[in-house]
Amino acid sequence: MPATSKKQHVIDDLRDQIARGVYQPGDKLPSGSQLCTTYNVSMIVIREAIAWLKARGEVESVPGVGYFVSHRPTDIDTKH
């Protein structure tokens, strides 16, 4: 699977979990290494996926702590 497809899979799955309430606003996402294991991808793919989510305001970072859900995606947010 190309890296872009892997990244898109991670983005889509995390957004789906956020939309379904698996991760609520304010919840901390699993660590990068945990996400690597979950999705069987490199840290680069995870960083790119998180950067995409962060750029759209869906997650925010707390340096040295991790990434947290900002809000649930809306229909308007679903274009990528």
C-alpha positions as CSV (number, residue, x, y, z in Angstrom):
1,M,0.0,0.0,0.0
2,P,1.5,3.4,-0.9
3,A,2.3,5.8,1.9
4,T,-0.4,8.2,0.8
5,S,-3.0,5.4,1.0
6,K,-1.7,4.4,4.5
7,K,-1.9,8.0,5.6
8,Q,-5.4,8.4,4.3
9,H,-6.4,5.1,6.0
10,V,-5.2,6.5,9.4
11,I,-6.9,9.8,8.8
12,D,-10.2,8.2,7.8
13,D,-10.1,5.8,10.7
14,L,-9.2,8.3,13.4
15,R,-11.9,10.8,12.0
16,D,-14.4,8.0,12.0
17,Q,-13.6,7.1,15.6
18,I,-13.9,10.7,16.6
19,A,-17.2,11.1,14.8
20,R,-18.6,8.0,16.5
21,G,-17.5,9.2,19.9
22,V,-14.8,6.6,20.5
23,Y,-12.6,9.6,21.1
24,Q,-14.5,12.6,22.6
25,P,-13.4,16.2,22.5
26,G,-10.7,16.6,25.1
27,D,-9.6,12.9,24.9
28,K,-5.9,12.2,24.4
29,L,-5.2,10.1,21.3
30,P,-2.9,7.1,21.7
31,S,0.8,7.7,21.4
32,G,2.6,7.8,18.1
33,S,4.2,4.4,18.8
34,Q,0.8,2.9,19.7
35,L,-0.7,4.3,16.5
36,C,2.2,2.8,14.5
37,T,1.4,-0.6,16.0
38,T,-2.3,-0.3,15.6
39,Y,-2.1,0.7,11.9
40,N,1.1,-1.2,11.1
41,V,2.7,2.0,9.6
42,S,5.8,4.1,10.2
43,M,6.0,7.0,12.5
44,I,6.3,9.2,9.4
45,V,2.9,8.2,8.3
46,I,1.4,8.8,11.7
47,R,3.0,12.2,11.9
48,E,1.6,13.2,8.5
49,A,-1.9,12.0,9.4
50,I,-1.8,13.8,12.7
51,A,-0.5,17.0,11.0
52,W,-3.4,16.7,8.6
53,L,-5.9,16.5,11.5
54,K,-4.1,19.3,13.3
55,A,-4.2,21.6,10.3
56,R,-8.0,21.2,10.2
57,G,-8.3,21.9,13.9
58,E,-9.6,18.4,14.7
59,V,-6.7,17.7,17.1
60,E,-4.4,19.9,19.0
61,S,-1.0,19.2,20.5
62,V,0.3,19.8,24.0
63,P,4.1,19.7,23.7
64,G,5.5,16.8,25.7
65,V,2.1,15.5,26.5
66,G,0.4,14.4,23.3
67,Y,-2.4,15.0,20.9
68,F,-6.0,15.7,22.0
69,V,-9.3,15.8,20.1
70,S,-10.5,19.3,19.5
71,H,-13.9,18.6,18.0
72,R,-15.8,16.1,16.1
73,P,-15.6,16.3,12.3
74,T,-18.7,17.8,10.5
75,D,-19.9,17.1,7.0
76,I,-18.1,20.3,5.9
77,D,-14.8,18.9,7.4
78,T,-15.0,15.6,5.5
79,K,-13.4,16.9,2.3
80,H,-9.7,15.8,2.1
